[in-house]
């Protein structure tokens, strides 16, 4: 996946709600990348999980669920 072509240009065509859940301790994809995506999509919601790495849903399941609940309305 790290070798694949960047497809962020497709994001501008998104018209549906988007939730980003990202750990600030992710060593594979830095939190700055999630912030860049959020900046490109003002309607998106970014949930930053302090101390979470690359698998926040496994490391912090409750915080991830809280983000999903908030997003779902």
Z-matrix of the N, CA and C atoms (Angstrom, degrees):
N
C 1 1.438
C 2 1.526 1 111.43
N 3 1.302 2 117.13 1 -34.12
C 4 1.466 3 120.12 2 -179.42
C 5 1.522 4 111.49 3 -65.47
N 6 1.308 5 117.40 4 -22.17
C 7 1.462 6 121.95 5 -177.06
C 8 1.532 7 113.03 6 -91.43
N 9 1.318 8 116.94 7 -6.80
C 10 1.468 9 118.37 8 -175.55
C 11 1.530 10 111.32 9 -74.62
N 12 1.308 11 114.94 10 159.63
C 13 1.458 12 121.83 11 -179.83
C 14 1.530 13 110.43 12 -68.33
N 15 1.317 14 116.92 13 143.42
C 16 1.456 15 122.41 14 178.30
C 17 1.524 16 109.14 15 -65.51
N 18 1.311 17 116.70 16 128.10
C 19 1.461 18 120.69 17 -179.41
C 20 1.524 19 112.08 18 -116.55
N 21 1.314 20 117.31 19 20.70
C 22 1.470 21 121.35 20 -178.37
C 23 1.526 22 112.54 21 -62.48
N 24 1.305 23 118.10 22 -22.98
C 25 1.464 24 120.23 23 178.48
C 26 1.532 25 111.14 24 -61.92
N 27 1.313 26 117.57 25 -22.18
C 28 1.465 27 121.48 26 178.57
C 29 1.524 28 112.05 27 -72.20
N 30 1.320 29 117.17 28 -21.29
C 31 1.455 30 120.86 29 -174.81
C 32 1.516 31 113.24 30 -60.31
N 33 1.314 32 117.46 31 -34.38
C 34 1.462 33 120.39 32 -177.26
C 35 1.529 34 111.86 33 -63.23
N 36 1.313 35 117.63 34 -19.64
C 37 1.459 36 121.06 35 178.93
C 38 1.517 37 113.82 36 -87.06
N 39 1.332 38 117.84 37 -5.32
C 40 1.462 39 121.13 38 -179.47
C 41 1.523 40 109.65 39 -70.75
N 42 1.311 41 116.44 40 132.95
C 43 1.465 42 121.39 41 178.49
C 44 1.529 43 111.43 42 -123.69
N 45 1.297 44 116.70 43 9.38
C 46 1.463 45 121.31 44 -177.10
C 47 1.527 46 109.57 45 -112.09
N 48 1.319 47 117.93 46 161.05
C 49 1.466 48 120.97 47 178.98
C 50 1.527 49 111.20 48 -59.54
N 51 1.311 50 115.34 49 144.41
C 52 1.463 51 119.97 50 -177.71
C 53 1.523 52 109.27 51 -137.33
N 54 1.315 53 116.01 52 129.89
C 55 1.456 54 122.35 53 177.51
C 56 1.518 55 108.86 54 -116.25
N 57 1.320 56 116.14 55 128.69
C 58 1.458 57 122.10 56 174.98
C 59 1.525 58 107.00 57 -110.57
N 60 1.313 59 117.31 58 123.51
C 61 1.460 60 122.35 59 174.70
C 62 1.517 61 105.82 60 -115.73
N 63 1.337 62 115.97 61 118.69
C 64 1.462 63 118.84 62 -171.74
C 65 1.523 64 110.57 63 -141.95
N 66 1.307 65 116.00 64 136.12
C 67 1.453 66 121.23 65 176.54
C 68 1.517 67 110.92 66 -85.44
N 69 1.320 68 116.38 67 138.89
C 70 1.463 69 118.63 68 -179.45
C 71 1.523 70 112.71 69 -78.63
N 72 1.329 71 117.06 70 -4.20
C 73 1.469 72 121.10 71 177.22
C 74 1.528 73 111.27 72 -108.73
N 75 1.323 74 117.12 73 17.72
C 76 1.468 75 121.84 74 179.04
C 77 1.521 76 108.92 75 -67.93
N 78 1.308 77 116.34 76 117.94
C 79 1.467 78 120.99 77 -179.47
C 80 1.528 79 112.70 78 -86.97
N 81 1.336 80 117.46 79 -14.32
C 82 1.464 81 120.54 80 179.94
C 83 1.526 82 112.21 81 -89.88
N 84 1.320 83 115.36 82 -42.09
C 85 1.471 84 120.47 83 179.16
C 86 1.523 85 106.87 84 -129.12
N 87 1.313 86 117.89 85 106.98
C 88 1.469 87 120.83 86 -176.75
C 89 1.529 88 112.26 87 -61.13
N 90 1.314 89 116.23 88 150.38
C 91 1.462 90 121.95 89 179.53
C 92 1.529 91 111.51 90 -57.68
N 93 1.304 92 117.27 91 -28.27
C 94 1.471 93 120.30 92 178.57
C 95 1.524 94 111.32 93 -59.14
N 96 1.313 95 116.65 94 -32.93
C 97 1.476 96 120.33 95 179.63
C 98 1.527 97 110.05 96 -65.03
N 99 1.320 98 116.89 97 -43.05
C 100 1.469 99 120.44 98 177.82
C 101 1.525 100 109.88 99 -64.13
N 102 1.314 101 116.92 100 -38.37
C 103 1.464 102 120.85 101 178.40
C 104 1.526 103 111.40 102 -65.45
N 105 1.324 104 117.19 103 -35.97
C 106 1.472 105 121.22 104 176.62
C 107 1.527 106 110.40 105 -64.12
N 108 1.316 107 116.11 106 -43.41
C 109 1.470 108 120.42 107 179.50
C 110 1.516 109 109.46 108 -64.36
N 111 1.318 110 117.07 109 -43.76
C 112 1.467 111 120.92 110 178.21
C 113 1.529 112 110.61 111 -60.39
N 114 1.318 113 117.57 112 -41.74
C 115 1.463 114 121.13 113 179.79
C 116 1.523 115 111.54 114 -63.56
N 117 1.318 116 116.47 115 -32.93
C 118 1.465 117 120.96 116 179.85
C 119 1.523 118 111.83 117 -77.75
N 120 1.316 119 116.96 118 -17.83
C 121 1.466 120 122.27 119 -177.48
C 122 1.526 121 109.42 120 -128.57
N 123 1.317 122 118.05 121 85.16
C 124 1.460 123 120.66 122 -175.19
C 125 1.530 124 113.80 123 -59.03
N 126 1.319 125 118.29 124 -24.33
C 127 1.463 126 121.20 125 -179.59
C 128 1.527 127 112.48 126 -82.75
N 129 1.316 128 117.43 127 -8.19
C 130 1.467 129 121.10 128 -179.90
C 131 1.520 130 110.32 129 -78.19
N 132 1.318 131 115.13 130 156.18
C 133 1.465 132 121.49 131 174.67
C 134 1.518 133 107.74 132 -113.63
N 135 1.313 134 115.96 133 132.95
C 136 1.458 135 121.97 134 177.72
C 137 1.517 136 108.90 135 -112.46
N 138 1.323 137 115.98 136 123.44
C 139 1.457 138 122.41 137 174.01
C 140 1.522 139 106.22 138 -107.66
N 141 1.317 140 115.83 139 113.33
C 142 1.467 141 121.10 140 177.90
C 143 1.522 142 108.18 141 -97.24
N 144 1.322 143 116.22 142 125.47
C 145 1.458 144 120.56 143 -179.28
C 146 1.526 145 110.03 144 -106.47
N 147 1.331 146 116.40 145 107.20
C 148 1.461 147 120.72 146 179.88
C 149 1.530 148 111.32 147 -61.12
N 150 1.311 149 115.62 148 131.45
C 151 1.458 150 121.58 149 177.52
C 152 1.517 151 114.49 150 85.29
N 153 1.313 152 118.06 151 -8.65
C 154 1.470 153 121.10 152 -179.61
C 155 1.521 154 109.96 153 -84.06
N 156 1.314 155 114.73 154 144.54
C 157 1.455 156 120.83 155 178.07
C 158 1.517 157 110.84 156 -97.13
N 159 1.327 158 116.05 157 -137.50
C 160 1.460 159 122.31 158 -173.41
C 161 1.529 160 113.78 159 -77.00
N 162 1.318 161 117.21 160 -15.58
C 163 1.471 162 119.50 161 -179.57
C 164 1.532 163 109.99 162 -125.46
N 165 1.331 164 117.32 163 68.36
C 166 1.462 165 119.75 164 -176.52
C 167 1.521 166 113.02 165 -60.13
N 168 1.319 167 117.69 166 -31.20
C 169 1.459 168 119.72 167 -179.42
C 170 1.523 169 112.14 168 -66.49
N 171 1.328 170 117.04 169 -24.23
C 172 1.455 171 121.54 170 176.68
C 173 1.531 172 110.82 171 -91.52
N 174 1.310 173 116.46 172 -36.49
C 175 1.463 174 121.76 173 -176.40
C 176 1.532 175 112.42 174 -78.95
N 177 1.315 176 116.29 175 -37.69
C 178 1.463 177 122.06 176 -177.96
C 179 1.529 178 109.58 177 -135.86
N 180 1.341 179 117.12 178 68.75
C 181 1.473 180 119.31 179 -174.73
C 182 1.529 181 113.60 180 -61.93
N 183 1.323 182 117.70 181 -37.29
C 184 1.467 183 119.65 182 -179.12
C 185 1.528 184 111.69 183 -67.51
N 186 1.317 185 116.96 184 -43.97
C 187 1.468 186 120.59 185 178.81
C 188 1.523 187 110.72 186 -64.72
N 189 1.328 188 116.59 187 -37.60
C 190 1.466 189 120.70 188 176.17
C 191 1.536 190 109.60 189 -64.00
N 192 1.322 191 115.97 190 -44.94
C 193 1.473 192 120.23 191 178.85
C 194 1.523 193 111.30 192 -62.53
N 195 1.335 194 117.21 193 -38.67
C 196 1.462 195 120.27 194 177.42
C 197 1.525 196 111.08 195 -60.47
N 198 1.333 197 116.01 196 -41.53
C 199 1.459 198 120.31 197 177.22
C 200 1.520 199 111.75 198 -61.96
N 201 1.322 200 115.77 199 -41.06
C 202 1.462 201 120.31 200 178.72
C 203 1.528 202 111.44 201 -66.85
N 204 1.334 203 116.05 202 -40.32
C 205 1.471 204 119.40 203 178.58
C 206 1.518 205 110.81 204 -63.72
N 207 1.316 206 117.39 205 -44.46
C 208 1.463 207 120.95 206 179.16
C 209 1.529 208 110.18 207 -61.49
N 210 1.311 209 115.27 208 -43.20
C 211 1.462 210 121.15 209 -177.96
C 212 1.524 211 110.65 210 -65.00
N 213 1.345 212 116.06 211 -38.32
C 214 1.466 213 120.41 212 -177.76
C 215 1.521 214 111.69 213 -70.95
N 216 1.334 215 116.24 214 -18.16
C 217 1.447 216 119.96 215 176.01
C 218 1.486 217 111.59 216 92.60
